Amino acid sequence: MTGSPLDIARLGGTTMGTTWSVSLVAPRQRDLHPLHAGIQARLQQVVAQMSTWEPGSDLSRYNRAEAGRWCGLPAETRQVLACAQSIAAASDGAFDPTIGPLVALWGFGAHAGERRQPDAATLQATRARCGWQRLHWQDAALLQPGGLELDLSAIAKGFGVDQVTAWLRAEGITAALVEVGGELAGYGRKPDGQPWRVLVESAPEEDLQSDIPPRVLALDGKAVATSGDRWHQYQADGEAYSHSIDPRTGLPVRQVAAAVTVVADDAMHADAWATALTVLGHESGMALAEREGLAARYLQRVAAGPREFLSSAFQRLLDEQDA
């Protein structure tokens, strides 16, 4: 008896305040309901561990803990925080998993305050509560030094993509494209032998006449994340405030790039690095990308229209695909 031909199945749902979608290769007769339920369960576990929107999550319990308490955290949360601390150190604090109070102060996140510019004293006091250097571990427990609030929103979606990808592989799915809130990872080949291809963020809609060529990436064991100024910003008192907060100053980033894209071996790193490079801006960010060997692309607004900046590693990816 021969097996049924393979097809591309598409599943989707909601999680982390956004949507998820999965395209996967499976026999036509395979029951997809267990796969859908399993994907949703993996993502719900990330929410239960790392969401600041869920009062009962492990992260929320840590954020509420009294000063001096050592809080045990799940292995997955420890893995994400280890990655976050590593990127915080490499980016000189441009990425910081402890900026929850600053995010709220500027009117973003689960505990957003009033959307207005805070006074200098409030900003200084809030900054004093933050700082990735305040994270101290003892085996599987993290010290709550007092007032520290973790915010993993710039890395958890990527980790969720990785969790789903690993679970699908374990379930015998030989090829899939996984997306959560715009963060993507792909592996394996489609039934026609082609890899999964995704279009990188194109020129802003107001610049449709841009001569920047479309950038298409083949994802076979790679992940891609994009950050930029199209997401989560507001206007107040004639000023535009970006959700990208610079942890080093406590201020929203000015002149945020239209898009910053990072390609990495996993979506967790791609997600966090895209945030760090957005905060740094294209000059400092591109210099860091070259030092770290990151495949990064900036789409920057300038007076003459959008400009594209590619790191050496990103250019090599394009060259390899065109070869």
N, C-alpha and C positions, 0 to 999 in steps of 0.2 A: 504494500500500500504506500503510495507516494504522499508526501506532505503537501498541505495546501500552499498555494503561492503566497508570497509575502506581500503585504500591503502597508501603506503608511496610515496609521490611525492617529487621530488628533483628540486630545483630552484637554480639559480646562476647568478652571474654578477660581475662587477668590481666596486670598490670604494676605496677611500683613498690610491690610488697607489697600491692596491692589489686586491684580489678577495674576494667575499663572496659566501657562499653556505648555503642553508637551506634544511633540510629534514623534512617533515611535514606529519602528518597523516590527511587525508581528504577523504570524499566520492569520489568514482571514477568519478562521474559525475560533480564534482565541477569545475567551471571555474577557472583556476589557474592564468590567466592573471592579474586580479585585485590584487591578492596576490603578484605577482612578482612586479607589479608597486608600490604597497604600501610599500614593503620592500625597493625598490630602493629609494623611496621618503623619507623614514625615514633616510636612510643612507646619502642621499644628504643633508638633513637638518643639520646633524652633520657636514658635510663638510662645508656648508654655514656658520655655526656658529663658527667652531673651527679649520679649516684648516689654516696652515701657507703657504700652496701652493697656496691658492686662495686669490688674492689681495683684493677682495671685501668681504671677510669673516669678521664677527664681531671681531674675534681675530686679524686679520691683521690690521683692522682699529684701534684697541686699540694699537697695537704695533707701529703704525705710529703716534699716537697722541702726541701732544706737552706736555711738562712738566706742571703739575698743572691741567690738565684737568680731570674731572670726566666722565667716559665713562659708559653708560648704557649697560648692557649685558643681553642676554636672560636667562630665568630661567634655561634652560638646561646647559648652560655654567657656570652659577653660581653654579649649583649642582656639576658639574665636578670639578670646582676649589675648592669648599668646601672639597670634597673628597681628592683632591691633597694636599691641605694645611694640612689636618688632617694627612695624611700619611707622609708628609714632617716633621711635628712635631714629630710623633711617631718614625720616622727613623733617627732623628737628622740630617735631611738635605740630607740623601742619595737619597731621591726622591725630586725633586724640579721642579715645573712647570715653573720656570723663566729662565731656562738655555738655552733659544734659542740662545743668542749670543755665548755661548761656543760651542754649537752644530755646529753652522756655522763656528766658528773659526777653528775647527778641521776637517772641510771638509765634514760635514754631513748636512742633512736637506734641506729645500727649498731655503735657502740663503747661501749655502755652499761657503766658501772661498777656497783658494788654499790648496790642500792636502799636507801640510808640517807642521812640528813642529813649533809653533809660538815662538817668542822670549819672554823672561821673562817679559819685560815691557808690551807687547801687552796682554799677558795672564793675568797679574795683572789688567790692565785697563778693560779688558773684564769681569773678575770676579767681579769687583766693580759694574758693571751694573746689576748683578744677585743677587738673594737672595729672597726666599719666604717670608722672614720677611718684605720685602718692599711692600707687598700687603696690601692695606688699603681699606676697603669697607665703603660705605655710602648708606645704603639701597640696591638698585639694581645696584648701580654705583661703579666702581672700579677706584681708583685714578691712573693716569699715573704719577709717580714721576719723570720721565725723563730717557729715555734709556732702560726702562724695556721691555723685549720681552717675551711673554708667548709662551710656546711650550707644547702642550698637546698630542704629538704623542705617549707618553707612557701610555696614559689612554683613549684617544678618541676612539680607535678601540673597547676596552672593553665596553665603554659606548654605542657605536653603536650596539653591540650585545644585550645589555640590552634593547635598544629602539626597536629593531626588535622583541625581545622576548615579550615585553609588548604589542606591537601592534598586534602580532599574537594571543595572548591570547584574546585581545579585539575583534578580528575578529572571535572568536569561534573556533580557532584551539586548540585542546585539548592536542596535543603532538607535539614537534618540537625539532630539534637539529640545532642550529644557529651557524655559524662560519664566522668570519671576520678576514682575515689575520692571521689565526692560533689561535685566541681567540675564545673560545667555551662556549656555555651554552645550557643545555638541560632540558626539563621538560616533564612530562607525560609519557605515555607508548606506545610502538609500538602496532600494531594490534595483535601481538602474546602475548601481556602482558609483554614483556620484556622492561627494560629501555634502553635508549640510552647508548651505551658503546663506549669509546674512548681509544685509546692507547696513553699513556704518552710517551713523547720523549724517544727513546731508546738509547742504547749505540752508540757513534759515529761510522761512517762507517768504519773508520780505525781500530776499535776495535770489529769487528764482532764476535770474539771468546770470548767476555766478558761473564762471568757467571751471570751477573745481570739479574734477571728474568724480563720478560715483565710486565709492570704495566698497568692494564686496570681499568678505572674508570667508574662507572655507574653514569650518570648525570641525576638526577631527582630533579630539583630545585637547581642545582649547576652549577657553571661555573669554567672553568680552563683556565689558561694562562701560556705560557712558554716564557722565555727569555733566551738568551745565546750567545755563540760566533760564531754561524753559520750565523748570520745575520749581514749585513752591517759592513764590516770591509775592510780595504785596507792596502796595503804594500807601505811604502815610506822610502827611505834611509836605507833599511834593517830592518826596524821596522814594526811590525804589530800594527795597530791602531784600537781599538774597537769603535763601535758607542756608547757603554755604557760609558758615561762621569760621573765622580764622581763630583757632584756639590760642594763638600767640598774642593776639591783641584783644580778643573778646568781641571784635566788630565783624559785621557782615562783610564779605568780600566785595570790593568794588570792581566793576568792569570784568565780571565773570565771563569766561569764555562761553561762546554759544554751545560748544560741546567739547568734552574731553573724554576720549575713548582709550581704554587700556585693554590689551589682550594678554592673557596669562594662562598658566597651566590649570588654574582652578578659578572659579568665579568669586570665591572669598577674597583672594588677593586682588583680582581685577577690580572688584567693587571698592575696596578700601583705597587702592592706589589711585583710582579715578577721582575719588574725593580729595585725597592729598594733593594731587596735581592741580585740581581745580582751585584749591586754596592758594597754592604757590603761584599761580599765573604762568603764562606760557614760557617766559624767559627762565625763571628759576626752576620751573617744573620740567622744562625740556633738559636743562642741565642735569637735574637729578635723574631723569629718565635715562640719560646717556650713562651716568655713573653706575646706575643700578641695572643697566641692560634691559630696561622696560620697553615693551612695544607700545608706544603712546602716540596719540594723534590729537592735536589741538585744532579746533575750528574757531578762529578768533575774529570778532567784528572789528573792522577798522574803517576809516572814513571812505576809502575807495571801494569798500565791499569786503566780504569775508575772505580771510586768508587761512591757509592750511599749513600746519607745521607737523612734520613727521619725525619721530625718532629713528635712529639707524635700525633698531630692531623691528620697528613697524614697517619700514621700507623693505627690509629683507623678507618679511612675510609676504608683502605684495609681489616682490620679485620672484619668490619661490613659487607662488601660485601662477604667475605668468609664464614661468619657465616651461 
